[in-house]
Amino acid sequence: MERTRIPVSANKTVTQRPARGGLSRRSNSCMDLRNYGTTPHTTPLSNWNAQSTSKINEIARRQVSVKPTLKSVPQRGATTASTVKVGSKRPAPPVSAPTNAKVSRPPKIPAYDYKARFNSLLEKHKVVQQASQDKDAALAAAQSQCEKLTENEKILESALDQSRRWDLEKVAKLNELNSTVAALQQIVLEKDAAFADVQGQCEKLAEQNKKLQSDLDQLNQDATEKAEKLSQLNYIVSTLEQTGREKDAALAAAHCTCEKLTEKTNELLSDLEQSKRVGVDNELKIKELTATVCALEQDLLKTRETNLAQEKLIEFYGTTIQEHEDVRRIMHNQIQDLKGTIRVFCRVRPPLPSEEEKPLYSIAYVDEATLEIRKTKDLTHNTSSKTTDAPLEFVFDKVFEPEASQTEVFTELSQLIQSAMDGYHVCVFAYGQTGSGKTYTMQGGDCSSPGIIPQTVDLIFKLIAKYEKIGWCYTVQASFLEIYNETIRDLLNIHNKEQLEIRFNEGRGTTVTNLTTKPVHSPQELHTLISYATQNRAVAVTNYNEHSSRSHVVAKITLSGVHLDSIYSGSVSLVDLAGSESAKTTCSERMAETKNINKSLSALGSVMNALQNKDSHIPYRNTKLTYLLQSSLGGNSKTLMFVNIAPFQECYGESINALRFASKVKEVKLMMKKNKTTIKN
């Protein structure tokens, strides 16, 4: 059996047995396994087709070489390696080593050392397996490289075909352009010839034009001379015609004048005759008129005497009327003082159609000034109700049942408006729980049910018209503000950034600095200001009302009346207080507003208690509300409080609190002071 030599290095070769398909045991000795595995395992390449071989050769031509190298097989202490050329079916022929090369052999393993021989065979087997794996990896890399080259070749071929198609298209377009250029050149030659002909004709026409221009200049010169002569003749003719027309007009005017003079002469003659006749008649009339004038002079003397008597009578009546007015003013003021400087009215609002299913507490109207309320408890599945608590009785100056109209409510208030016209300060404010009808009482609903404020405006201007007939002259001014979270806001100028501060003057009462005050000349103008101020008011949705007032609004109408030497200054303050509400039933978003509202209402109660106890110190300045109402809660001011309550069981506790507070207010007796009258200088 022949041995092949595989090159290991430049000067070393190693003999190798030919590859075997498997093991065949020739004897019972283990020595036959000595040389197994010395030959590297190679994968046959017989399955490669001709196309793969040509691609591998092409890779070689492009200098993309794949040379897998088998790992060296350690044999008897020497390092060996075999190189297989990819693309050939068999290993390369062995290269003869020099004769003088020395080959070192590993020490011989004794035949009886089966374990050492077995380990040696295992090492050789591992080397052979590693070489086979390296060769397979190299082959896979070569195949992937071939696939990439094939794809690149396809791409290049498609690009080449595309470039060829483009070249053919460019050649076709170039031929078309050449033919087009040739046609254009022919057209240019034809146009050049035509242009030469036209240029020759233009030269001939230019010569003819010069001749015609010289002839035209000569004709224009002749025409100018003839036009000058013609204008001179026309001027002479028009002058003669104008002279003739003037002479004709003068002649016609002379004829007309002669005719008029003739007519006037005839008229004068007839008038002369008529005047002679009238002169006789006038003499008779003059005599009659003279007698009439004498009679009229006597009547005039009598009329003058009568007028003097009437003037004295009018003066007497004026003085009497003023005296009666002074008496009326004094008596009216005394009557109002006897009724109470602080009066309290109670109004119970009716349930709305949407609130008919809400349970009500019991209200009994003892008389027109007393009401009695009692809490009720609903029975299950029954429409009747059963009283559970003892009745509570409250006495006020007037109690309005739910059926009372806005007109009936205002009738009791109208006498206080007269006091404001007489120079007193009047304050009307509504107090009660949120949703108890305060805003409806003060401002009203639609046009058919106006509230206290609109009716007050109409009554003020009716009284002004009445007093103007007896010599009074009134000026009206209005201001509107609200107290929201202890901050004063100008409702007539919501963008007012100036500081609004409350000032109290013993003579002028309470005033607010930098507050917008508008002069008013008609009720319509004042209604417009009220509507504008109402739109700027702060309202919000609460548990009891969809549009609850979250601020105290003060509408102040100042009245100044002048008559003879006296000036009376009064005012009407109409206050719509924010609704009192328990903090337990208030949503978290409105908690700050509720606290400020309850604080100001509590301060108002403290002021009323101090006034009732006649304390030396009245805590007006605890809140902005009480400080603003200082002039309306003392001196000769007239104060009217409306306490509004809702008849629902859920409002029973707040209604009791409001009625008790109103009862304390009713017991307050103000110290009377002499009202000051300003004397006009």
C-alpha positions in Angstrom: 0.0 0.0 0.0 1.4 3.4 -1.1 1.9 6.3 1.3 1.3 10.0 0.3 3.3 12.9 1.6 1.5 16.2 2.6 3.7 19.4 2.9 4.0 20.6 6.4 6.6 23.3 6.1 9.5 24.2 3.8 11.7 21.4 4.9 9.4 18.9 6.5 7.0 16.3 5.2 4.8 13.8 6.9 3.7 10.5 5.4 0.0 9.8 5.5 -2.1 6.7 4.9 -4.8 6.8 2.3 -8.3 7.5 3.6 -10.4 4.5 4.6 -14.1 4.1 4.6 -14.1 2.4 8.0 -12.2 0.0 10.3 -11.6 -3.7 9.5 -10.1 -5.9 12.2 -7.3 -8.0 10.7 -6.3 -9.8 13.9 -7.1 -9.9 17.5 -4.4 -7.4 18.2 -5.0 -3.8 19.1 -2.0 -2.7 17.1 -4.2 -2.4 14.0 -5.7 0.8 15.5 -2.3 2.4 15.7 -2.5 4.4 12.5 -6.3 5.1 12.6 -7.0 8.8 12.3 -3.6 9.9 11.0 -5.2 10.8 7.7 -7.4 13.9 7.8 -11.1 13.3 7.0 -12.1 14.9 3.7 -15.5 15.4 2.3 -15.9 14.2 -1.3 -16.5 16.9 -3.9 -18.0 14.7 -6.5 -21.4 16.3 -6.1 -20.3 19.7 -7.3 -21.6 20.4 -10.7 -19.9 22.2 -13.5 -21.6 25.5 -12.8 -20.2 25.6 -9.2 -16.7 24.7 -10.5 -16.8 27.5 -13.0 -18.0 30.0 -10.4 -15.2 29.0 -8.0 -12.6 29.4 -10.9 -14.1 32.9 -11.5 -13.7 33.7 -7.9 -10.1 32.6 -8.2 -9.6 34.9 -11.2 -11.0 37.8 -9.2 -8.4 37.2 -6.5 -11.0 36.0 -4.0 -9.3 32.9 -2.7 -10.5 30.5 0.0 -7.8 28.4 1.5 -9.0 26.4 4.4 -6.2 25.1 6.5 -6.5 21.9 8.5 -5.2 22.0 12.0 -2.0 20.2 12.6 -2.3 16.7 13.8 0.1 16.0 16.7 1.7 12.5 16.1 4.5 11.2 18.2 5.5 14.7 19.3 5.7 16.3 15.8 3.3 19.0 14.4 1.8 18.1 11.0 -0.6 19.9 8.6 -2.3 19.2 5.4 -3.4 21.7 2.8 -6.4 20.9 0.5 -7.0 23.0 -2.5 -10.6 23.9 -3.0 -12.0 23.1 -6.4 -10.1 19.8 -6.9 -11.6 16.4 -6.2 -8.6 14.9 -4.7 -5.8 16.0 -2.5 -2.7 17.6 -4.1 0.2 15.2 -4.9 2.8 14.8 -2.2 5.9 16.9 -2.4 9.1 15.0 -1.8 11.1 16.1 1.1 14.9 16.4 1.0 16.8 13.2 1.6 18.7 14.8 4.4 15.6 15.8 6.3 15.3 14.2 9.7 11.9 13.0 10.9 11.5 12.7 14.5 9.1 9.9 15.6 7.3 9.7 18.9 8.3 7.0 21.3 6.7 3.7 20.6 3.9 2.8 22.9 4.3 -0.7 24.3 1.8 -3.2 23.1 0.5 -4.0 26.5 -0.3 -0.3 27.3 -3.8 -0.3 26.0 -4.9 2.8 27.8 -2.1 4.9 26.4 -2.8 3.6 22.9 -6.5 4.3 23.3 -5.9 7.9 24.5 -3.6 8.5 21.5 -6.3 7.3 19.2 -8.9 9.6 20.9 -6.6 12.7 20.4 -6.1 11.8 16.7 -9.9 11.4 16.3 -10.5 14.9 17.8 -7.9 16.4 15.5 -9.6 14.8 12.5 -13.1 16.0 13.5 -11.8 19.6 14.0 -10.2 19.6 10.6 -13.4 18.3 9.0 -15.4 21.1 10.7 -13.0 23.8 9.5 -13.2 22.5 6.0 -17.0 22.5 6.1 -17.0 26.1 7.4 -14.6 27.2 4.6 -16.8 25.4 2.0 -19.9 27.3 3.3 -18.1 30.6 3.2 -17.1 29.9 -0.4 -20.7 29.0 -1.3 -22.1 32.2 0.2 -19.4 34.2 -1.6 -20.4 32.6 -4.8 -24.1 33.4 -4.2 -23.2 37.1 -3.5 -21.1 37.2 -6.7 -24.0 35.7 -8.7 -26.3 38.3 -7.4 -23.9 41.1 -8.2 -23.4 39.7 -11.7 -27.2 39.8 -12.2 -27.4 43.3 -11.0 -24.5 44.4 -13.3 -26.2 42.6 -16.3 -29.5 44.4 -15.6 -27.7 47.7 -15.3 -25.9 47.0 -18.6 -29.2 46.2 -20.3 -30.7 49.4 -18.9 -27.7 51.5 -20.1 -28.0 49.9 -23.5 -31.7 50.8 -23.8 -30.9 54.4 -22.7 -28.2 54.7 -25.3 -30.7 53.5 -28.0 -33.2 56.0 -26.8 -30.6 58.8 -26.8 -29.5 57.9 -30.4 -33.2 58.0 -31.5 -33.7 61.4 -29.8 -30.5 62.7 -31.3 -31.6 61.7 -34.8 -34.9 63.4 -34.3 -33.1 66.6 -33.1 -30.8 66.5 -36.1 -33.8 66.3 -38.5 -35.5 69.1 -36.6 -32.4 71.3 -36.8 -32.2 70.7 -40.5 -35.8 71.7 -41.0 -35.3 74.8 -38.8 -32.2 75.8 -40.8 -34.3 75.6 -44.0 -37.0 77.8 -42.5 -34.4 80.3 -41.4 -32.9 80.5 -44.9 -36.4 81.1 -46.3 -37.2 83.8 -43.7 -33.8 85.5 -44.5 -34.8 85.7 -48.2 -38.2 87.1 -47.3 -36.7 89.6 -44.9 -34.4 90.9 -47.6 -37.4 91.5 -49.9 -39.3 93.2 -47.2 -36.3 95.4 -46.3 -36.1 96.6 -50.0 -39.8 97.4 -50.0 -39.4 99.3 -46.7 -36.7 101.5 -48.2 -39.0 102.3 -51.2 -41.8 103.2 -48.8 -39.6 105.4 -46.7 -38.7 107.5 -49.8 -42.4 107.8 -50.7 -43.2 108.7 -47.0 -40.6 111.5 -47.1 -42.3 113.0 -50.2 -45.7 112.7 -48.7 -44.5 114.3 -45.4 -43.2 117.4 -47.2 -46.6 117.7 -49.1 -48.4 117.3 -45.8 -46.4 120.0 -44.1 -47.2 122.4 -46.9 -50.9 121.6 -46.6 -50.8 122.1 -42.9 -49.2 125.5 -43.3 -51.9 126.6 -45.7 -54.7 125.2 -43.5 -53.3 127.1 -40.5 -53.3 130.4 -42.3 -56.9 129.8 -43.5 -58.0 128.9 -40.0 -56.6 132.1 -38.6 -58.5 134.2 -41.1 -61.7 132.2 -40.4 -61.4 132.7 -36.7 -61.0 136.5 -37.2 -64.2 136.5 -39.4 -66.1 134.4 -36.8 -65.1 136.8 -34.0 -66.4 139.8 -36.0 -69.7 138.0 -36.8 -70.2 137.0 -33.2 -69.5 140.5 -32.0 -72.1 141.9 -34.4 -74.7 139.3 -33.3 -74.1 140.1 -29.6 -74.6 143.8 -30.2 -77.8 143.2 -32.1 -79.2 140.9 -29.3 -78.3 143.6 -26.7 -80.1 146.3 -28.7 -83.2 144.0 -29.1 -83.3 143.3 -25.4 -83.0 146.9 -24.5 -85.8 147.8 -26.8 -88.0 145.0 -25.4 -87.2 146.2 -21.8 -88.2 149.8 -22.8 -91.5 148.6 -24.2 -92.2 146.6 -21.0 -91.3 149.5 -18.8 -93.6 151.8 -20.6 -96.4 149.3 -20.3 -95.8 148.9 -16.5 -95.7 152.7 -16.0 -99.0 153.0 -17.8 -100.6 150.4 -15.6 -99.2 151.9 -12.4 -100.4 155.3 -13.5 -103.9 153.9 -13.9 -103.7 152.1 -10.6 -102.6 155.3 -8.8 -105.4 157.2 -10.2 -107.9 154.5 -9.1 -106.2 154.4 -5.6 -106.4 158.1 -5.3 -110.1 158.0 -5.8 -110.5 155.1 -3.5 -108.4 156.8 -0.8 -110.6 159.8 -0.9 -113.5 157.6 -0.2 -111.7 155.6 2.5 -110.5 158.8 4.2 -114.0 159.7 5.0 -114.6 156.3 6.4 -111.3 156.3 8.4 -112.3 159.5 10.1 -115.4 157.8 11.4 -113.4 154.7 12.5 -110.7 156.9 14.3 -113.4 158.4 16.4 -114.7 155.0 17.3 -111.2 153.6 18.0 -110.4 156.5 20.2 -113.4 155.7 22.4 -112.4 152.0 22.5 -108.8 152.9 23.5 -110.1 154.9 26.4 -112.2 152.0 27.6 -109.2 149.6 27.2 -106.9 151.8 29.2 -109.4 151.7 32.1 -109.6 147.9 31.8 -105.8 147.7 31.8 -105.6 149.6 35.0 -108.0 147.2 36.6 -106.1 144.1 35.2 -102.8 145.4 36.7 -104.4 145.8 40.0 -105.8 142.3 39.7 -102.4 140.9 38.8 -100.7 142.5 41.7 -103.3 141.0 44.0 -102.8 137.5 42.3 -99.0 137.8 42.7 -99.4 138.5 46.3 -101.8 135.6 46.6 -99.3 133.3 44.8 -96.5 134.4 47.0 -98.7 133.7 50.0 -99.7 130.3 48.6 -96.0 129.5 47.9 -95.1 130.4 51.5 -98.1 128.3 52.8 -97.1 125.4 50.6 -93.5 125.5 51.9 -94.8 125.7 55.4 -97.1 122.8 54.8 -94.2 120.9 53.2 -92.1 121.5 56.2 -94.9 120.3 58.5 -95.5 117.3 56.2 -91.8 116.5 56.3 -91.6 116.7 60.1 -94.8 114.7 60.5 -93.8 112.1 58.0 -90.4 111.7 59.7 -92.2 111.4 63.1 -94.5 108.8 61.7 -91.6 106.8 60.3 -89.7 107.1 63.6 -92.8 105.9 65.5 -92.9 102.9 63.1 -89.3 102.2 64.0 -86.0 103.4 62.7 -85.1 99.8 62.1 -88.0 97.8 60.7 -88.0 94.1 59.8 -90.2 92.5 57.2 -90.5 88.7 56.7 -91.2 87.2 53.3 -91.9 83.5 52.7 -91.1 82.4 49.2 -93.5 79.9 47.4 -92.3 76.6 46.1 -91.5 76.5 42.4 -93.3 74.1 40.1 -90.1 71.9 40.0 -90.1 71.9 43.9 -93.6 70.6 44.5 -92.4 67.2 45.7 -90.1 68.6 48.4 -91.4 68.2 51.9 -92.4 71.4 53.7 -92.4 72.5 57.3 -95.6 73.9 58.9 -96.1 77.7 58.7 -99.1 79.4 60.4 -99.8 83.1 59.8 -101.3 84.4 63.1 -101.8 87.9 61.8 -100.2 90.2 59.3 -97.1 90.7 61.6 -96.8 87.3 63.3 -96.0 83.8 61.9 -95.6 80.5 63.6 -93.5 77.7 62.2 -93.2 74.0 63.3 -91.0 71.2 61.9 -92.8 68.2 60.4 -91.8 64.6 59.8 -92.9 62.8 56.6 -94.7 59.6 57.0 -93.6 56.7 54.7 -95.9 56.3 51.6 -98.2 59.0 52.9 -98.7 62.5 51.6 -99.8 63.8 55.0 -97.2 65.1 57.5 -97.0 64.9 61.3 -95.7 67.7 63.5 -92.9 66.7 65.8 -91.5 69.9 67.4 -93.1 72.6 69.4 -94.2 75.7 67.3 -91.9 78.8 67.3 -93.6 82.2 67.0 -91.9 85.3 65.5 -93.2 88.8 65.5 -92.1 91.4 62.9 -93.3 94.7 61.4 -94.9 92.9 58.5 -95.1 89.3 57.3 -95.7 88.6 53.6 -97.2 85.3 52.7 -96.0 83.4 49.5 -99.0 84.8 47.6 -97.9 88.4 48.2 -97.1 90.3 45.0 -94.1 92.6 44.4 -96.4 95.6 44.4 -97.7 94.8 47.9 -94.1 94.4 49.2 -93.0 97.7 47.7 -96.1 99.6 49.1 -94.7 99.2 52.6 -91.4 100.5 51.5 -92.5 103.6 49.5 -92.8 105.7 52.6 -89.1 105.3 53.2 -88.3 106.6 49.7 -90.1 109.8 50.7 -87.8 110.1 53.7 -84.8 109.9 51.3 -86.3 112.8 49.3 -86.6 114.7 52.5 -82.8 114.4 53.2 -82.5 111.2 55.3 -80.4 108.2 54.7 -82.4 105.0 53.9 -81.0 101.5 53.8 -82.9 98.5 52.6 -81.2 95.1 52.7 -82.4 91.5 52.1 -81.1 88.7 54.5 -81.6 85.0 54.4 -80.4 81.6 53.3 -79.1 80.9 49.8 -82.1 80.2 47.5 -84.7 82.0 49.8 -85.6 84.7 47.3 -83.5 87.6 48.3 -82.4 88.6 44.8 -86.0 88.1 43.5 -87.2 90.5 46.2 -84.6 93.1 45.4 -84.3 92.9 41.6 -87.4 91.0 40.6 -88.1 88.6 37.8 -89.3 89.7 34.4 -91.0 93.0 33.4 -94.3 91.9 34.9 -92.8 91.5 38.4 -90.2 94.2 39.1 -88.4 94.1 42.4 -87.7 96.7 45.0 -84.8 98.3 43.1 -86.6 99.0 39.8 -89.7 100.2 41.6 -87.6 102.5 43.8 -86.1 104.1 40.7 -89.5 104.8 39.1 -90.9 106.2 42.3 -87.8 108.5 42.8 -88.3 110.2 39.4 -92.1 110.5 39.9 -91.5 112.4 43.1 -88.8 114.6 41.5 -91.3 115.5 38.7 -93.8 116.4 41.4 -91.5 118.6 43.5 -90.2 120.4 40.4 -93.6 121.9 40.0 -93.3 123.7 43.3 -89.8 125.0 42.8 -87.5 122.1 43.9 -84.5 121.1 41.8 -83.1 117.6 42.4 -79.8 116.0 41.2 -79.4 112.2 41.2 -76.2 110.2 41.3 -75.8 106.4 41.4 -73.0 104.0 42.3 -72.8 100.2 42.4 -70.2 98.1 44.3 -69.9 94.5 45.6 -68.0 93.0 48.5 -66.6 89.7 47.3 -64.2 87.8 49.7 -63.7 91.1 51.7 -62.6 92.9 48.6 -64.5 95.9 47.1 -65.2 95.7 43.4 -66.6 98.6 41.3 -69.4 97.2 39.2 -69.6 100.2 36.9 -65.9 99.8 36.1 -64.7 96.3 36.6 -61.2 97.2 35.2 -60.7 99.9 37.9 -57.3 99.2 39.4 -57.3 102.1 41.8 -57.6 101.2 45.5 -61.2 101.4 46.9 -61.2 102.4 50.5 -64.2 103.1 52.8 -64.2 106.6 54.6 -66.7 107.7 57.2 -67.6 111.4 57.6 -70.1 112.5 60.3 -71.7 115.0 57.9 -71.5 113.1 54.6 -71.9 109.5 55.9 -70.0 106.6 54.4 -68.2 107.1 51.2 -65.8 104.9 49.1 -62.8 106.6 47.5 -62.1 106.1 43.7 -65.6 104.6 43.2 -67.3 105.3 39.9 -70.4 107.6 40.4 -72.6 108.3 37.5 -75.1 111.3 37.2 -78.6 110.1 36.2 -81.3 112.2 34.5 -84.0 109.6 33.7 -85.3 106.3 35.0 -84.3 104.6 31.8 -80.7 105.7 32.3 -80.7 104.3 35.8 -82.3 101.0 34.8 -79.5 100.6 32.2 -76.8 101.1 34.9 -78.5 98.6 37.1 -78.6 96.0 34.4 -74.9 96.6 33.6 -73.9 96.3 37.3 -76.0 93.1 37.7 -74.1 91.4 34.8 -70.8 92.1 36.5 -71.9 90.5 39.8 -70.2 87.3 41.1 -72.6 84.4 41.1 -72.1 80.6 41.2 -73.9 77.3 41.4 -74.6 76.0 45.0 -76.5 73.1 46.5 -79.6 75.3 46.9 -79.5 77.6 43.9 -78.3 77.5 40.3 -77.3 81.2 40.3 -76.5 81.9 43.9 -75.2 85.4 44.8 -71.7 85.0 46.2 -71.2 88.6 47.2 -72.9 91.6 48.9 -74.1 94.1 46.3 -74.8 97.7 47.4 -76.7 100.0 45.0 -76.5 103.6 46.3 -78.7 106.4 44.9 -77.8 109.9 46.2 -80.4 112.6 46.1 -79.7 116.4 46.5 -82.7 118.8 46.6 -82.4 122.6 46.4 -85.3 124.9 47.2 -84.9 128.6 48.0 -82.1 128.8 50.6 -82.1 125.1 51.7 -80.4 122.0 50.4 -81.5 118.5 51.5 -79.1 115.6 50.8 -80.4 112.1 51.2 -79.6 108.6 49.9 -81.1 105.2 49.3 -78.8 102.2 49.8 -80.3 99.0 48.4 -78.3 96.0 49.6 -78.6 92.5 48.3 -76.7 90.4 50.8 -75.1 87.1 49.9 -76.9 84.0 51.0 -76.1 82.6 54.4 -75.1 78.9 54.2 -73.7 76.2 56.5 -70.2 75.2 55.9 -71.2 71.5 56.2 -73.4 71.8 53.1 -70.9 73.8 51.0 -68.8 72.3 48.3 -65.0 72.6 48.7 -64.7 75.0 45.7 -67.0 77.5 47.5 -65.6 77.1 51.0 -63.6 80.3 51.0 -66.6 82.3 49.7 -68.9 80.8 52.4 -66.5 81.6 55.2 -66.2 85.2 54.1 -70.0 85.5 53.7 -70.7 84.0 57.1 -68.0 86.2 58.7 -69.6 89.4 57.4 -73.1 88.3 58.4 -71.9 87.4 61.8 -70.2 90.8 62.1 -73.6 92.3 61.1 -75.2 90.4 64.0 -72.5 91.7 66.4 -73.2 95.3 65.4 -77.0 94.7 65.9 -76.3 93.2 69.4 -74.1 96.2 70.3 -76.8 98.6 69.1 -79.4 96.8 71.1 -77.3 96.8 74.3 -76.4 100.5 73.6 -72.6 99.7 74.0 -70.2 102.6 73.9 -68.3 100.9 71.1 -70.0 99.6 68.0 -67.8 97.2 66.0 -68.6 98.7 62.6 -65.0 98.1 61.2 -64.8 94.4 61.8 -65.8 93.8 58.1 -66.2 95.8 55.0 -70.0 95.2 55.0 -70.6 96.7 58.5 -68.2 99.5 57.9 -70.0 100.4 54.6 -73.5 100.3 56.4 -72.3 102.5 59.3 -74.2 105.6 58.2 -77.3 103.4 57.6 -77.3 101.8 61.1 -77.1 104.9 63.2 -78.3 108.5 63.6 -81.5 109.5 61.8 -81.1 106.8 59.1 -84.1 104.6 58.2 -83.3 100.9 57.9 -85.6 98.2 56.6 -84.5 94.6 56.7 -86.2 91.9 54.6 -85.7 88.4 56.0 -86.4 85.8 53.4 -87.1 82.1 54.2 -87.7 79.0 52.2 -90.5 76.7 53.4 -88.7 73.4 52.8 -87.8 71.0 55.6 -84.1 70.8 54.5 -84.0 74.6 55.1 -85.7 74.5 58.5 -82.5 75.0 60.5 -81.2 78.0 58.4 -84.7 79.5 58.4 -84.8 79.4 62.2 -81.4 81.1 62.5 -82.4 83.8 60.0 -85.7 84.5 61.9 -83.9 84.6 65.3 -81.4 87.1 63.9 -84.2 89.2 62.4 -86.0 89.2 65.8 -82.8 90.6 67.4 -82.6 93.3 64.7 -86.2 94.3 65.4 -85.4 95.0 69.0 -82.7 97.5 68.2 -83.6 101.1 69.0 -81.3 103.7 67.5 -80.3 106.9 69.2 -82.0 109.8 67.4 -80.0 112.7 66.2 -81.0 116.0 64.7 -80.9 115.9 60.9 -78.6 118.5 59.4 -80.0 121.0 56.9 -77.4 122.7 54.7 -78.2 126.4 54.2 -77.4 127.7 50.7 -75.2 130.7 50.7 
